[in-house]
Amino acid sequence: MTDVKKYGSSSLRIAIVTESYAPLNTSAAVQLAELSVALRNQGHVPVVIVPTDPSPNTPAVQRVQIEGTTVFRLAMPFSKKQGYARRLAYETLMPFCMIRHWRKAIANTENLDGVVWYSPSIFHGIFTHYLKRRHKIRGYLILRDIFPDWAVDLGIMKQYNPAYWFFKAVEHIQYRTADVIGVQTPGNLPHIQKWARSGGRRVEVLHNWYKPKDTTHCSIDIRNSSLSERKIFIYAGNIGIAQNMKLFVELANRMQHRKDLGFVFVGRGTHFANIAAAAQNLDNVLCFDEINSDEIPGLYRQCHYGIVSLHPHHMTHNIPGKFISYMGHGLPVLAAVNQGNDLIDLITQYGVGLATDTTSVTKLEAMATELANSKETPLEWARRCTMLSQSLFRPNAAAEQIVSTFVQP
């Protein structure tokens, strides 16, 4: 392994490489903005590096300040928003364009003491490999998406497809580049553990994190809607094949007789339009387009239960960011996840809702009914949810764990 800089506990300049960052509303963008704040609060200097779509009116390399953090936006040759083939071309070229921009415009003026990157995308491993060699630093991979294997699990891709083996090669580069890989649950350790067997690498659990906000404004006002005065099951986030939200549309259909309950789906994604169309004739469902992340606390204040939904064919473990946001705002959950997911034990252990690994609407209806009929008060639910949030999902704890990778004795 290449010799790296060694530090005590002094202030470190830490690069954060990511595909999305504030002011975007994705869970990755929000989490990494929170991580930047936590690093600054601990006396370090985060430097965010993010690829961006080209614009005729902006330079190829932009240096901006977002909430006190320096962000380098590196322009790509074209946008990735027009089909899978274009996205593949975009992501393949992305790390090489980022290397070129960094080498020409930034490398000689920026000293780095460590690099953190967030996956997805798996293609960031190539750029971070360059940063590690250029600055003689260590690297921490925040692994939140075991791709391309999950795509095979869900039937999106076949193992004999040449694209699969191309993605596997890129994935291997990413794992070999990392000195430490942080997975989100213990159940994912066996999938990655082989990468710790050589080269001094380490694989560990790095929990997702979330800092609850105090904002109250929300453009969605359930109290002045057809669901006013009902107990609300809320889902806010991405709606794609990985979420299997059609199960909860079926649940809402089964529970139309419960005039005291309602379902609200807020989000974006490849399946959002289909879900909204399937629910349009249900009098206990409202669907809304994605809202700004700053409005989420105001939305949750109008709701009673959070929905977590994961496709049953997932073979890896996942604790979605929305689950952590529910905990931070005191909402118990109704969860339908893949078999054996660590989330089931976590929800049961802390008593923060009900979870199942079946796709039975009958079972889900019984669980929703049990939650809605529970004699526990909102304050009792919120106390346990908040306890879990503060125990496992604090940004400061994540920052300290990551920084320990760069602090060498």
LUMGUVO-395983 format. One record per residue (C-alpha): residue number from 0; x, y, z. Coordinates in Angstrom, 2 decimals. Example, Ala and Ser with C-alpha at 12.3 -4.5 7.8 and 13.67 -1.06 7.14 Angstrom:
<pts>
{nr 0&u 12.30&v -4.50&w 7.80}
{nr 1&u 13.67&v -1.06&w 7.14}
</pts>
This chain:
<pts>
{nr 0&u 0.00&v 0.00&w 0.00}
{nr 1&u 1.24&v 3.50&w -0.84}
{nr 2&u 2.74&v 5.45&w 2.08}
{nr 3&u 0.24&v 7.94&w 3.43}
{nr 4&u 0.41&v 11.08&w 5.52}
{nr 5&u 0.18&v 10.57&w 9.27}
{nr 6&u -1.64&v 12.91&w 11.62}
{nr 7&u -2.50&v 13.34&w 15.22}
{nr 8&u -5.81&v 14.87&w 16.21}
{nr 9&u -5.22&v 18.21&w 14.38}
{nr 10&u -7.63&v 19.74&w 11.91}
{nr 11&u -7.86&v 17.77&w 8.67}
{nr 12&u -8.90&v 18.82&w 5.17}
{nr 13&u -11.20&v 16.02&w 4.05}
{nr 14&u -12.52&v 15.68&w 0.50}
{nr 15&u -16.08&v 14.40&w 0.12}
{nr 16&u -16.78&v 12.99&w -3.34}
{nr 17&u -20.43&v 12.52&w -4.19}
{nr 18&u -22.88&v 12.46&w -7.08}
{nr 19&u -25.30&v 14.83&w -5.33}
{nr 20&u -25.08&v 17.56&w -2.73}
{nr 21&u -27.13&v 20.41&w -1.31}
{nr 22&u -29.35&v 22.09&w -2.38}
{nr 23&u -30.61&v 18.81&w -3.95}
{nr 24&u -33.21&v 16.88&w -1.94}
{nr 25&u -31.89&v 13.32&w -2.34}
{nr 26&u -31.08&v 11.42&w 0.84}
{nr 27&u -27.39&v 11.35&w -0.16}
{nr 28&u -27.29&v 15.12&w -0.66}
{nr 29&u -28.96&v 15.79&w 2.69}
{nr 30&u -26.81&v 13.28&w 4.57}
{nr 31&u -23.54&v 14.57&w 3.17}
{nr 32&u -24.48&v 18.16&w 3.95}
{nr 33&u -25.10&v 17.04&w 7.54}
{nr 34&u -21.77&v 15.18&w 7.54}
{nr 35&u -20.01&v 18.36&w 6.36}
{nr 36&u -21.51&v 20.33&w 9.24}
{nr 37&u -20.50&v 17.64&w 11.73}
{nr 38&u -16.92&v 17.63&w 10.42}
{nr 39&u -16.74&v 21.42&w 10.70}
{nr 40&u -18.11&v 21.29&w 14.23}
{nr 41&u -15.25&v 18.94&w 15.13}
{nr 42&u -12.68&v 21.38&w 13.77}
{nr 43&u -12.06&v 19.80&w 10.36}
{nr 44&u -12.38&v 21.33&w 6.89}
{nr 45&u -14.62&v 19.40&w 4.46}
{nr 46&u -14.13&v 20.02&w 0.73}
{nr 47&u -16.98&v 18.66&w -1.38}
{nr 48&u -16.35&v 17.56&w -4.98}
{nr 49&u -19.40&v 16.91&w -7.13}
{nr 50&u -19.91&v 16.42&w -10.90}
{nr 51&u -22.53&v 18.65&w -12.47}
{nr 52&u -24.33&v 19.04&w -15.77}
{nr 53&u -22.75&v 21.50&w -18.23}
{nr 54&u -24.09&v 25.01&w -18.62}
{nr 55&u -23.13&v 27.55&w -21.30}
{nr 56&u -23.04&v 30.33&w -18.72}
{nr 57&u -20.84&v 28.70&w -16.07}
{nr 58&u -17.15&v 27.72&w -16.01}
{nr 59&u -16.03&v 24.09&w -16.15}
{nr 60&u -14.88&v 24.34&w -12.54}
{nr 61&u -16.97&v 26.28&w -10.02}
{nr 62&u -15.92&v 26.95&w -6.45}
{nr 63&u -18.91&v 27.90&w -4.28}
{nr 64&u -19.75&v 28.10&w -0.59}
{nr 65&u -22.80&v 26.20&w 0.66}
{nr 66&u -23.62&v 26.69&w 4.33}
{nr 67&u -19.96&v 27.31&w 5.13}
{nr 68&u -18.54&v 24.37&w 3.14}
{nr 69&u -16.37&v 24.75&w 0.03}
{nr 70&u -17.94&v 22.89&w -2.89}
{nr 71&u -16.17&v 22.27&w -6.21}
{nr 72&u -18.65&v 21.64&w -9.03}
{nr 73&u -16.93&v 19.96&w -11.97}
{nr 74&u -18.79&v 20.19&w -15.28}
{nr 75&u -19.32&v 17.01&w -17.28}
{nr 76&u -19.44&v 16.91&w -21.12}
{nr 77&u -23.20&v 16.29&w -21.21}
{nr 78&u -26.22&v 15.61&w -19.00}
{nr 79&u -27.09&v 12.10&w -17.77}
{nr 80&u -30.85&v 12.69&w -17.71}
{nr 81&u -31.79&v 11.20&w -21.09}
{nr 82&u -31.97&v 7.41&w -20.92}
{nr 83&u -29.93&v 4.52&w -19.58}
{nr 84&u -27.41&v 4.46&w -22.43}
{nr 85&u -26.60&v 8.12&w -21.96}
{nr 86&u -26.31&v 7.66&w -18.21}
{nr 87&u -23.86&v 4.78&w -18.70}
{nr 88&u -21.74&v 6.93&w -21.01}
{nr 89&u -21.94&v 9.79&w -18.51}
{nr 90&u -20.84&v 7.71&w -15.53}
{nr 91&u -18.07&v 5.98&w -17.49}
{nr 92&u -16.57&v 9.31&w -18.54}
{nr 93&u -17.31&v 11.09&w -15.26}
{nr 94&u -14.23&v 10.09&w -13.20}
{nr 95&u -11.83&v 10.88&w -16.04}
{nr 96&u -13.39&v 14.31&w -16.55}
{nr 97&u -13.14&v 14.93&w -12.81}
{nr 98&u -9.47&v 13.92&w -12.83}
{nr 99&u -8.79&v 16.30&w -15.72}
{nr 100&u -10.53&v 19.22&w -14.01}
{nr 101&u -8.82&v 18.56&w -10.68}
{nr 102&u -5.39&v 18.25&w -12.26}
{nr 103&u -5.70&v 21.41&w -14.37}
{nr 104&u -7.50&v 23.78&w -12.02}
{nr 105&u -7.38&v 22.61&w -8.41}
{nr 106&u -4.65&v 20.09&w -7.53}
{nr 107&u -1.83&v 22.60&w -7.02}
{nr 108&u -3.89&v 24.81&w -4.69}
{nr 109&u -5.70&v 22.22&w -2.57}
{nr 110&u -3.98&v 20.05&w 0.02}
{nr 111&u -6.02&v 17.10&w 1.25}
{nr 112&u -5.58&v 14.89&w 4.30}
{nr 113&u -8.20&v 12.27&w 3.47}
{nr 114&u -10.98&v 11.43&w 1.04}
{nr 115&u -14.50&v 10.12&w 1.67}
{nr 116&u -16.76&v 9.01&w -1.14}
{nr 117&u -20.37&v 7.98&w -1.25}
{nr 118&u -21.56&v 5.07&w -3.37}
{nr 119&u -23.66&v 5.14&w -5.48}
{nr 120&u -22.02&v 5.88&w -7.86}
{nr 121&u -19.54&v 2.99&w -8.12}
{nr 122&u -17.59&v 5.02&w -10.68}
{nr 123&u -16.25&v 7.43&w -8.04}
{nr 124&u -13.64&v 4.82&w -7.11}
{nr 125&u -11.56&v 5.76&w -10.15}
{nr 126&u -11.41&v 9.46&w -9.22}
{nr 127&u -10.74&v 8.75&w -5.55}
{nr 128&u -7.92&v 6.39&w -6.55}
{nr 129&u -6.35&v 9.36&w -8.34}
{nr 130&u -6.84&v 11.64&w -5.30}
{nr 131&u -5.27&v 9.07&w -2.99}
{nr 132&u -2.16&v 8.77&w -5.14}
{nr 133&u -1.93&v 12.50&w -5.91}
{nr 134&u -2.22&v 13.60&w -2.28}
{nr 135&u -0.85&v 10.45&w -0.56}
{nr 136&u -3.92&v 10.06&w 1.61}
{nr 137&u -6.24&v 7.35&w 2.90}
{nr 138&u -9.79&v 6.75&w 1.65}
{nr 139&u -13.12&v 5.90&w 3.31}
{nr 140&u -15.95&v 4.44&w 1.21}
{nr 141&u -19.51&v 5.04&w 2.45}
{nr 142&u -21.18&v 2.08&w 0.77}
{nr 143&u -24.95&v 2.40&w 0.55}
{nr 144&u -25.67&v 0.51&w -2.66}
{nr 145&u -24.22&v -2.94&w -3.46}
{nr 146&u -24.45&v -2.56&w -7.22}
{nr 147&u -24.71&v -4.34&w -9.64}
{nr 148&u -25.78&v -7.27&w -7.45}
{nr 149&u -29.03&v -5.66&w -6.30}
{nr 150&u -29.97&v -5.07&w -9.95}
{nr 151&u -29.61&v -8.82&w -10.56}
{nr 152&u -31.67&v -9.59&w -7.44}
{nr 153&u -34.53&v -7.43&w -8.76}
{nr 154&u -34.36&v -8.84&w -12.29}
{nr 155&u -33.18&v -5.61&w -13.89}
{nr 156&u -29.96&v -7.22&w -15.12}
{nr 157&u -28.77&v -10.75&w -15.87}
{nr 158&u -25.45&v -12.13&w -14.69}
{nr 159&u -24.54&v -13.26&w -18.20}
{nr 160&u -25.03&v -9.74&w -19.53}
{nr 161&u -21.67&v -8.14&w -20.50}
{nr 162&u -22.82&v -4.96&w -18.76}
{nr 163&u -22.96&v -6.86&w -15.47}
{nr 164&u -19.32&v -7.89&w -15.70}
{nr 165&u -18.30&v -4.38&w -16.72}
{nr 166&u -20.02&v -3.00&w -13.61}
{nr 167&u -18.42&v -5.73&w -11.47}
{nr 168&u -14.98&v -4.65&w -12.70}
{nr 169&u -15.72&v -1.04&w -11.77}
{nr 170&u -17.07&v -2.20&w -8.40}
{nr 171&u -13.82&v -4.08&w -7.73}
{nr 172&u -11.79&v -0.93&w -8.45}
{nr 173&u -13.89&v 0.92&w -5.88}
{nr 174&u -13.38&v -1.69&w -3.16}
{nr 175&u -9.65&v -2.01&w -3.85}
{nr 176&u -9.31&v 1.77&w -3.61}
{nr 177&u -10.84&v 1.99&w -0.13}
{nr 178&u -8.80&v 1.65&w 3.04}
{nr 179&u -12.03&v 1.34&w 5.03}
{nr 180&u -15.50&v 0.43&w 3.75}
{nr 181&u -18.47&v 1.47&w 5.87}
{nr 182&u -21.64&v -0.58&w 5.25}
{nr 183&u -24.97&v 0.38&w 6.77}
{nr 184&u -25.92&v -2.81&w 8.65}
{nr 185&u -24.13&v -5.86&w 10.11}
{nr 186&u -25.99&v -8.04&w 7.61}
{nr 187&u -24.02&v -6.51&w 4.75}
{nr 188&u -20.62&v -7.35&w 6.23}
{nr 189&u -20.43&v -10.86&w 4.67}
{nr 190&u -20.98&v -9.40&w 1.17}
{nr 191&u -17.91&v -7.17&w 1.48}
{nr 192&u -15.74&v -8.97&w 4.04}
{nr 193&u -13.48&v -10.60&w 1.45}
{nr 194&u -12.06&v -7.18&w 0.60}
{nr 195&u -10.62&v -6.91&w 4.10}
{nr 196&u -8.55&v -10.07&w 3.74}
{nr 197&u -5.61&v -8.37&w 2.05}
{nr 198&u -3.95&v -5.02&w 1.72}
{nr 199&u -4.67&v -3.78&w 5.24}
{nr 200&u -8.29&v -2.92&w 4.43}
{nr 201&u -11.12&v -2.90&w 6.95}
{nr 202&u -14.87&v -3.32&w 6.63}
{nr 203&u -17.11&v -1.91&w 9.37}
{nr 204&u -20.67&v -0.83&w 10.07}
{nr 205&u -21.24&v 2.89&w 9.54}
{nr 206&u -24.85&v 3.65&w 10.40}
{nr 207&u -26.78&v 6.17&w 8.36}
{nr 208&u -27.34&v 9.46&w 10.16}
{nr 209&u -29.90&v 12.22&w 10.39}
{nr 210&u -30.25&v 15.48&w 12.27}
{nr 211&u -33.89&v 16.46&w 12.88}
{nr 212&u -34.76&v 20.00&w 11.88}
{nr 213&u -37.08&v 22.39&w 13.66}
{nr 214&u -38.76&v 23.88&w 10.58}
{nr 215&u -42.55&v 23.86&w 10.57}
{nr 216&u -43.47&v 25.18&w 7.10}
{nr 217&u -44.83&v 22.69&w 4.56}
{nr 218&u -46.58&v 23.34&w 1.27}
{nr 219&u -48.66&v 20.19&w 1.85}
{nr 220&u -51.51&v 20.85&w 4.29}
{nr 221&u -53.21&v 17.57&w 5.15}
{nr 222&u -55.46&v 19.29&w 7.67}
{nr 223&u -57.20&v 21.12&w 4.83}
{nr 224&u -57.52&v 18.07&w 2.61}
{nr 225&u -59.92&v 15.16&w 2.21}
{nr 226&u -57.86&v 13.28&w 4.81}
{nr 227&u -58.35&v 15.86&w 7.55}
{nr 228&u -58.86&v 14.42&w 11.04}
{nr 229&u -57.52&v 11.00&w 10.01}
{nr 230&u -54.45&v 9.18&w 11.31}
{nr 231&u -51.95&v 9.35&w 8.46}
{nr 232&u -49.49&v 6.76&w 7.14}
{nr 233&u -46.81&v 8.76&w 5.31}
{nr 234&u -44.26&v 7.76&w 2.66}
{nr 235&u -41.86&v 10.47&w 1.50}
{nr 236&u -38.98&v 9.60&w -0.81}
{nr 237&u -37.96&v 7.82&w -3.97}
{nr 238&u -40.56&v 5.58&w -5.60}
{nr 239&u -38.91&v 3.13&w -7.97}
{nr 240&u -38.59&v -0.59&w -8.53}
{nr 241&u -36.51&v -1.02&w -5.36}
{nr 242&u -39.34&v 0.30&w -3.16}
{nr 243&u -42.25&v -1.96&w -4.23}
{nr 244&u -44.79&v 0.71&w -3.28}
{nr 245&u -47.61&v -1.02&w -5.14}
{nr 246&u -47.95&v -3.20&w -2.02}
{nr 247&u -49.01&v -0.17&w 0.00}
{nr 248&u -51.47&v 0.97&w -2.68}
{nr 249&u -53.06&v -2.46&w -2.34}
{nr 250&u -53.06&v -1.99&w 1.44}
{nr 251&u -54.80&v 1.39&w 1.12}
{nr 252&u -57.41&v -0.21&w -1.14}
{nr 253&u -58.06&v -2.92&w 1.45}
{nr 254&u -58.43&v -0.34&w 4.23}
{nr 255&u -60.88&v 2.05&w 2.60}
{nr 256&u -63.46&v 1.00&w 5.19}
{nr 257&u -61.32&v 2.62&w 7.91}
{nr 258&u -62.54&v 6.20&w 7.66}
{nr 259&u -60.18&v 7.21&w 10.47}
{nr 260&u -57.05&v 6.30&w 8.46}
{nr 261&u -55.37&v 7.81&w 5.39}
{nr 262&u -52.27&v 7.31&w 3.25}
{nr 263&u -50.05&v 10.06&w 1.84}
{nr 264&u -47.37&v 9.32&w -0.77}
{nr 265&u -44.86&v 12.10&w -1.52}
{nr 266&u -41.96&v 11.60&w -3.86}
{nr 267&u -40.29&v 11.15&w -7.18}
{nr 268&u -38.86&v 8.28&w -9.21}
{nr 269&u -39.49&v 5.93&w -12.11}
{nr 270&u -42.63&v 4.40&w -10.56}
{nr 271&u -44.19&v 7.49&w -9.00}
{nr 272&u -46.58&v 8.18&w -11.89}
{nr 273&u -47.74&v 4.56&w -11.88}
{nr 274&u -48.39&v 4.63&w -8.13}
{nr 275&u -50.29&v 7.92&w -8.39}
{nr 276&u -52.40&v 6.53&w -11.23}
{nr 277&u -53.18&v 3.32&w -9.32}
{nr 278&u -54.28&v 5.33&w -6.27}
{nr 279&u -56.27&v 8.05&w -8.00}
{nr 280&u -59.66&v 6.40&w -7.35}
{nr 281&u -58.97&v 5.63&w -3.69}
{nr 282&u -60.63&v 8.07&w -1.31}
{nr 283&u -58.09&v 7.40&w 1.45}
{nr 284&u -54.93&v 8.26&w -0.54}
{nr 285&u -53.29&v 11.54&w -1.53}
{nr 286&u -50.21&v 11.73&w -3.78}
{nr 287&u -47.90&v 14.74&w -4.02}
{nr 288&u -44.76&v 15.50&w -5.99}
{nr 289&u -41.44&v 15.75&w -4.17}
{nr 290&u -41.08&v 18.65&w -1.76}
{nr 291&u -37.98&v 20.41&w -0.45}
{nr 292&u -36.18&v 18.57&w 2.34}
{nr 293&u -36.69&v 21.60&w 4.60}
{nr 294&u -40.46&v 20.96&w 4.41}
{nr 295&u -40.25&v 17.33&w 5.57}
{nr 296&u -40.40&v 18.13&w 9.32}
{nr 297&u -43.57&v 20.17&w 8.75}
{nr 298&u -45.05&v 17.27&w 6.78}
{nr 299&u -44.20&v 14.70&w 9.46}
{nr 300&u -45.86&v 16.85&w 12.13}
{nr 301&u -49.17&v 16.22&w 10.34}
{nr 302&u -48.67&v 12.44&w 10.24}
{nr 303&u -48.75&v 9.52&w 12.65}
{nr 304&u -46.90&v 6.55&w 11.10}
{nr 305&u -44.04&v 6.23&w 8.62}
{nr 306&u -44.00&v 3.71&w 5.77}
{nr 307&u -40.87&v 1.74&w 4.86}
{nr 308&u -41.04&v -0.44&w 1.75}
{nr 309&u -38.29&v -2.49&w 0.11}
{nr 310&u -38.55&v -4.94&w -2.77}
{nr 311&u -38.72&v -8.53&w -1.44}
{nr 312&u -36.09&v -9.77&w -3.90}
{nr 313&u -33.31&v -7.70&w -2.37}
{nr 314&u -30.58&v -10.00&w -1.06}
{nr 315&u -28.64&v -7.27&w 0.76}
{nr 316&u -29.60&v -5.28&w 3.84}
{nr 317&u -30.79&v -1.71&w 3.77}
{nr 318&u -31.82&v 0.82&w 6.41}
{nr 319&u -33.37&v 3.56&w 4.30}
{nr 320&u -32.70&v 7.18&w 5.11}
{nr 321&u -36.45&v 7.76&w 5.38}
{nr 322&u -36.63&v 5.27&w 8.28}
{nr 323&u -34.00&v 7.30&w 10.11}
{nr 324&u -35.87&v 10.52&w 9.40}
{nr 325&u -39.06&v 8.97&w 10.80}
{nr 326&u -37.16&v 8.05&w 13.97}
{nr 327&u -35.72&v 11.53&w 14.29}
{nr 328&u -39.22&v 13.01&w 14.19}
{nr 329&u -40.82&v 10.45&w 16.49}
{nr 330&u -42.93&v 8.51&w 13.98}
{nr 331&u -43.35&v 4.74&w 14.50}
{nr 332&u -43.13&v 2.72&w 11.29}
{nr 333&u -45.00&v 0.13&w 9.31}
{nr 334&u -42.32&v -1.70&w 7.32}
{nr 335&u -42.41&v -4.33&w 4.59}
{nr 336&u -38.86&v -5.37&w 3.70}
{nr 337&u -36.87&v -8.21&w 2.20}
{nr 338&u -36.42&v -11.47&w 4.07}
{nr 339&u -33.87&v -11.41&w 6.87}
{nr 340&u -33.30&v -7.64&w 6.70}
{nr 341&u -31.61&v -6.31&w 9.85}
{nr 342&u -34.26&v -3.60&w 9.99}
{nr 343&u -36.85&v -6.10&w 11.27}
{nr 344&u -34.83&v -6.89&w 14.39}
{nr 345&u -34.00&v -3.22&w 14.93}
{nr 346&u -37.67&v -2.16&w 14.83}
{nr 347&u -38.64&v -5.02&w 17.15}
{nr 348&u -35.79&v -4.47&w 19.61}
{nr 349&u -36.51&v -0.78&w 20.11}
{nr 350&u -40.30&v -1.07&w 19.87}
{nr 351&u -40.61&v 1.60&w 17.18}
{nr 352&u -43.30&v 0.03&w 15.02}
{nr 353&u -44.10&v -3.20&w 13.21}
{nr 354&u -42.17&v -4.92&w 10.41}
{nr 355&u -42.63&v -7.93&w 8.15}
{nr 356&u -40.72&v -9.68&w 5.40}
{nr 357&u -43.82&v -11.02&w 3.65}
{nr 358&u -45.72&v -9.50&w 0.74}
{nr 359&u -49.09&v -10.55&w 2.09}
{nr 360&u -51.53&v -7.64&w 2.01}
{nr 361&u -53.63&v -9.48&w 4.58}
{nr 362&u -50.67&v -9.59&w 7.00}
{nr 363&u -49.85&v -5.96&w 6.30}
{nr 364&u -53.46&v -4.94&w 6.92}
{nr 365&u -53.43&v -6.72&w 10.28}
{nr 366&u -50.22&v -4.90&w 11.24}
{nr 367&u -51.57&v -1.50&w 10.14}
{nr 368&u -54.70&v -2.15&w 12.16}
{nr 369&u -52.65&v -3.10&w 15.20}
{nr 370&u -50.64&v 0.11&w 14.94}
{nr 371&u -53.72&v 2.28&w 14.46}
{nr 372&u -55.56&v 0.62&w 17.36}
{nr 373&u -52.59&v 0.73&w 19.73}
{nr 374&u -53.30&v 2.20&w 23.17}
{nr 375&u -49.85&v 3.77&w 23.27}
{nr 376&u -49.81&v 7.54&w 23.08}
{nr 377&u -47.88&v 9.50&w 20.41}
{nr 378&u -45.52&v 10.66&w 23.18}
{nr 379&u -44.69&v 7.06&w 24.13}
{nr 380&u -43.97&v 6.14&w 20.51}
{nr 381&u -41.92&v 9.30&w 20.01}
{nr 382&u -39.83&v 8.67&w 23.11}
{nr 383&u -38.64&v 5.28&w 21.83}
{nr 384&u -38.11&v 6.54&w 18.28}
{nr 385&u -36.04&v 9.46&w 19.52}
{nr 386&u -34.00&v 7.18&w 21.76}
{nr 387&u -33.11&v 4.99&w 18.78}
{nr 388&u -32.24&v 8.03&w 16.67}
{nr 389&u -29.93&v 9.44&w 19.31}
{nr 390&u -28.33&v 6.07&w 20.01}
{nr 391&u -27.37&v 5.05&w 16.48}
{nr 392&u -28.00&v 7.75&w 13.91}
{nr 393&u -26.11&v 10.90&w 14.97}
{nr 394&u -24.08&v 12.82&w 12.34}
{nr 395&u -21.35&v 13.59&w 14.89}
{nr 396&u -20.85&v 9.89&w 15.60}
{nr 397&u -20.52&v 9.15&w 11.87}
{nr 398&u -18.02&v 11.98&w 11.46}
{nr 399&u -15.87&v 10.76&w 14.35}
{nr 400&u -15.87&v 7.22&w 12.99}
{nr 401&u -14.82&v 8.36&w 9.52}
{nr 402&u -12.11&v 10.72&w 10.79}
{nr 403&u -10.53&v 7.89&w 12.77}
{nr 404&u -9.49&v 6.38&w 9.44}
{nr 405&u -7.30&v 9.39&w 8.71}
{nr 406&u -5.83&v 9.87&w 12.19}
{nr 407&u -2.76&v 7.67&w 12.24}
{nr 408&u -0.73&v 7.08&w 15.44}
</pts>
